[in-house]
Amino acid sequence: MITKRIIPCLDVKDGRVVKGVNFRGLGDVSSPVELAKYYSDNGADELVFYDITASAEDRKLFTDILCEVASTIFIPLTVGGGINTLEDFDRVLKCGADKVSVNSGAIKNPQLIDEAAKRYGDQCVVISADVKRVDGKFRVFAKGGRENTGKEAVSWIKECVERGAGEVVLNSIDTDGVRAGFDLDMLKAVCDAVNVPVIASGGAGSISDFITLFKKIPDVSAGLAASIFHFGEVEIKDLKRELADNGISVRM
């Protein structure tokens, strides 16, 4: 059985970690450097760092904070936000990122995925898709969930993988911050369509939500969450112990 990963997510705005519901109503949480170190020291398998307003504000990702985060942790780091060119990939990787997550930049220029995969390898390129139901169909949103692209989500994600994305982060806007469980229907549709690791994001409210995720959709590679970890409601070590007790393989 493939070992499942547990990944905290740092949504960073103006140099601080924030969290909202359905991508809105963002509230201050903590320093990204302090929080990253805490997760690295306390059982997280990887860490995701999103500069969540870089694309909407049409600016480059804050690299000073990123460099500090990368130098503080000892687990793989995925970074996204304002990634529009190969130079952006290069800059973020030189700051210490292991993988680069691209969303709005790939929507604007799908060829960016091909070019980045060719230069840095598939394993370095992560497609992050912010997806919401619109009239019963899964639609891709850009600019931090603010703009409906009209793209059908599963076919878009499949195209990105065919172009060279080595991993998918599926962010369900419908379940984000609601804490009522992961979007299992959306996740199953994507897992059935691609053959690369899929990370579930949006909706975790309890340990049982992770157990349900991995049992109902065994093809999901990892569970990503923010609120329940940030506010101390669930400790990653406790979560992993419960997962192991339920027959789910995790790194202890």
C-alpha positions as CSV (number, residue, x, y, z in Angstrom):
1,M,0.0,0.0,0.0
2,I,1.3,3.4,-0.9
3,T,2.1,5.6,2.1
4,K,-0.4,8.5,2.3
5,R,1.0,12.0,2.9
6,I,-0.3,14.7,5.3
7,I,0.4,18.2,4.1
8,P,-0.4,21.5,5.9
9,C,-1.0,24.5,3.7
10,L,0.2,28.0,4.4
11,D,-2.0,30.6,2.5
12,V,0.2,33.7,2.7
13,K,-1.1,37.3,2.2
14,D,0.9,40.4,3.0
15,G,3.5,38.2,4.7
16,R,1.1,36.5,7.1
17,V,-0.7,33.2,7.1
18,V,-4.4,33.7,6.6
19,K,-7.5,31.5,6.3
20,G,-11.1,32.0,5.1
21,V,-14.1,30.1,4.0
22,N,-14.9,29.3,0.3
23,F,-11.7,31.4,-0.5
24,R,-13.3,34.5,1.2
25,G,-13.3,36.4,4.5
26,L,-9.6,35.9,5.2
27,G,-8.4,36.2,8.8
28,D,-4.9,36.4,10.2
29,V,-3.4,33.2,11.7
30,S,0.3,33.4,12.2
31,S,3.8,34.0,10.9
32,P,4.6,31.6,8.0
33,V,8.1,31.0,9.3
34,E,7.1,30.0,12.8
35,L,4.2,27.8,11.5
36,A,6.4,26.1,8.9
37,K,9.0,25.2,11.5
38,Y,6.3,23.9,13.8
39,Y,4.9,21.6,11.1
40,S,8.4,20.5,10.0
41,D,9.2,19.5,13.5
42,N,5.9,17.8,14.2
43,G,5.2,15.2,11.6
44,A,4.1,16.9,8.4
45,D,5.3,15.0,5.3
46,E,5.4,18.1,3.1
47,L,4.4,21.7,3.2
48,V,2.6,23.9,0.7
49,F,3.2,27.7,0.6
50,Y,0.8,29.8,-1.5
51,D,1.2,33.5,-2.0
52,I,-2.6,33.7,-2.5
53,T,-2.9,37.2,-3.9
54,A,0.1,37.3,-6.2
55,S,-1.9,36.4,-9.4
56,A,-4.9,38.6,-8.6
57,E,-2.5,41.6,-7.8
58,D,-0.5,40.7,-10.9
59,R,2.8,40.7,-9.0
60,K,5.7,38.3,-8.4
61,L,5.7,36.0,-5.3
62,F,7.3,37.3,-2.1
63,T,10.7,35.6,-2.1
64,D,12.2,37.0,1.1
65,I,9.6,35.2,3.3
66,L,9.9,32.1,1.1
67,C,13.7,31.9,1.5
68,E,13.3,32.1,5.3
69,V,10.6,29.4,5.3
70,A,12.7,27.1,3.1
71,S,15.8,27.5,5.3
72,T,13.8,26.7,8.4
73,I,12.2,23.3,7.4
74,F,13.5,19.8,6.6
75,I,10.6,18.5,4.6
76,P,9.7,19.0,0.9
77,L,8.2,22.4,0.0
78,T,5.8,23.2,-2.8
79,V,5.4,26.8,-3.6
80,G,2.8,28.7,-5.7
81,G,1.3,32.1,-6.4
82,G,2.1,34.4,-9.4
83,I,4.0,31.7,-11.4
84,N,3.7,32.8,-15.0
85,T,7.1,32.2,-16.6
86,L,10.1,29.8,-16.5
87,E,11.9,32.6,-14.8
88,D,9.3,32.5,-12.0
89,F,10.0,28.7,-11.7
90,D,13.7,29.4,-11.5
91,R,13.4,32.1,-8.9
92,V,11.2,30.0,-6.6
93,L,13.4,26.9,-6.9
94,K,16.5,29.0,-6.1
95,C,14.7,30.2,-2.9
96,G,14.6,26.5,-1.8
97,A,11.3,25.1,-3.2
98,D,11.3,21.5,-4.2
99,K,8.2,21.7,-6.4
100,V,6.4,24.6,-8.1
101,S,2.6,24.9,-8.2
102,V,1.1,26.7,-11.2
103,N,-2.6,27.6,-11.6
104,S,-3.5,30.9,-13.2
105,G,-0.2,31.0,-15.1
106,A,-1.0,27.7,-16.8
107,I,-4.5,28.8,-17.7
108,K,-3.1,31.9,-19.4
109,N,-0.3,29.9,-21.1
110,P,-0.7,26.0,-21.0
111,Q,2.7,25.7,-22.8
112,L,4.3,26.8,-19.6
113,I,3.7,23.3,-18.2
114,D,5.5,21.7,-21.2
115,E,8.4,24.1,-20.9
116,A,8.8,23.7,-17.1
117,A,8.5,19.9,-17.2
118,K,11.1,19.8,-20.0
119,R,13.6,22.0,-18.1
120,Y,13.0,20.9,-14.5
121,G,11.3,17.5,-14.8
122,D,7.7,16.3,-14.3
123,Q,8.2,15.8,-10.6
124,C,8.9,19.5,-10.1
125,V,5.7,20.7,-11.8
126,V,2.4,20.7,-9.8
127,I,-0.9,21.7,-11.4
128,S,-3.1,23.4,-8.7
129,A,-6.7,23.6,-9.8
130,D,-9.3,25.7,-7.9
131,V,-12.6,24.0,-8.9
132,K,-16.2,24.9,-8.1
133,R,-19.5,23.5,-9.3
134,V,-21.4,25.8,-11.7
135,D,-24.8,24.6,-12.9
136,G,-23.8,21.1,-11.9
137,K,-20.5,21.0,-13.7
138,F,-16.9,21.2,-12.4
139,R,-15.4,24.5,-13.5
140,V,-11.9,25.8,-13.1
141,F,-11.4,29.2,-11.4
142,A,-8.4,31.5,-11.7
143,K,-6.9,34.3,-9.7
144,G,-7.4,32.8,-6.3
145,G,-10.9,31.6,-7.0
146,R,-12.1,35.0,-8.2
147,E,-12.6,34.3,-11.9
148,N,-14.5,31.6,-13.6
149,T,-12.5,30.4,-16.7
150,G,-15.4,28.4,-18.1
151,K,-13.0,25.4,-18.4
152,E,-14.3,22.0,-17.5
153,A,-12.1,20.9,-14.7
154,V,-11.4,17.2,-15.3
155,S,-10.5,17.6,-18.9
156,W,-8.3,20.6,-18.0
157,I,-6.4,18.7,-15.3
158,K,-6.0,15.7,-17.7
159,E,-4.5,18.1,-20.3
160,C,-2.1,19.5,-17.8
161,V,-0.9,16.0,-16.8
162,E,-0.4,15.1,-20.5
163,R,1.7,18.3,-20.9
164,G,4.0,17.2,-18.1
165,A,2.5,18.1,-14.7
166,G,3.7,15.4,-12.2
167,E,1.2,16.0,-9.4
168,V,-2.2,17.6,-9.0
169,V,-3.5,19.6,-6.1
170,L,-7.3,19.7,-6.3
171,N,-8.8,22.6,-4.4
172,S,-12.5,22.3,-4.0
173,I,-13.9,25.9,-3.5
174,D,-17.3,24.4,-2.5
175,T,-15.8,22.7,0.5
176,D,-12.9,25.0,1.4
177,G,-12.9,26.1,5.0
178,V,-16.4,24.6,5.6
179,R,-14.9,21.6,7.5
180,A,-17.6,19.2,6.5
181,G,-15.3,16.7,4.7
182,F,-13.4,16.5,1.4
183,D,-15.1,16.7,-1.9
184,L,-15.2,13.0,-2.7
185,D,-17.1,13.2,-6.0
186,M,-14.8,15.7,-7.4
187,L,-11.7,13.8,-6.2
188,K,-12.9,10.5,-7.7
189,A,-13.6,12.1,-11.0
190,V,-10.0,13.5,-11.2
191,C,-8.3,10.3,-9.8
192,D,-10.1,8.3,-12.5
193,A,-8.8,10.6,-15.2
194,V,-5.1,10.9,-14.4
195,N,-2.2,8.6,-13.4
196,V,-0.2,11.0,-11.2
197,P,-0.5,11.7,-7.5
198,V,-3.6,13.7,-6.6
199,I,-3.7,15.8,-3.4
200,A,-7.1,16.4,-1.8
201,S,-7.6,20.0,-0.6
202,G,-10.6,21.7,0.9
203,G,-13.0,20.5,3.6
204,A,-11.1,18.7,6.3
205,G,-12.8,19.3,9.6
206,S,-11.7,16.3,11.7
207,I,-9.6,13.2,11.8
208,S,-12.5,11.1,10.5
209,D,-12.6,13.2,7.3
210,F,-9.1,12.0,6.5
211,I,-10.0,8.4,7.3
212,T,-13.0,8.6,5.0
213,L,-10.9,10.2,2.3
214,F,-8.3,7.5,2.1
215,K,-10.8,4.6,2.5
216,K,-13.4,5.9,0.0
217,I,-10.8,7.0,-2.6
218,P,-7.6,4.9,-2.1
219,D,-6.1,6.5,-5.2
220,V,-5.7,9.8,-3.5
221,S,-2.1,10.3,-2.6
222,A,-2.3,13.0,0.2
223,G,-4.6,15.1,2.3
224,L,-3.9,18.8,2.5
225,A,-5.5,21.0,5.2
226,A,-5.1,24.4,6.9
227,S,-7.6,25.4,9.5
228,I,-7.7,22.3,11.6
229,F,-3.9,22.3,11.8
230,H,-3.4,26.0,12.2
231,F,-5.8,26.3,15.1
232,G,-4.5,23.2,17.0
233,E,-7.8,21.3,16.6
234,V,-5.9,18.3,15.1
235,E,-2.2,17.4,15.8
236,I,-0.6,15.7,12.8
237,K,0.9,13.0,15.0
238,D,-2.5,12.2,16.4
239,L,-4.0,12.1,12.9
240,K,-1.3,9.7,11.7
241,R,-1.8,7.4,14.7
242,E,-5.6,7.2,14.0
243,L,-4.9,6.6,10.3
244,A,-2.5,3.8,11.0
245,D,-5.0,2.3,13.5
246,N,-7.5,2.3,10.6
247,G,-5.1,0.4,8.3
248,I,-4.0,3.4,6.3
249,S,-0.2,3.5,5.7
250,V,1.5,6.7,6.9
251,R,5.0,7.7,7.8
252,M,5.1,8.0,11.6
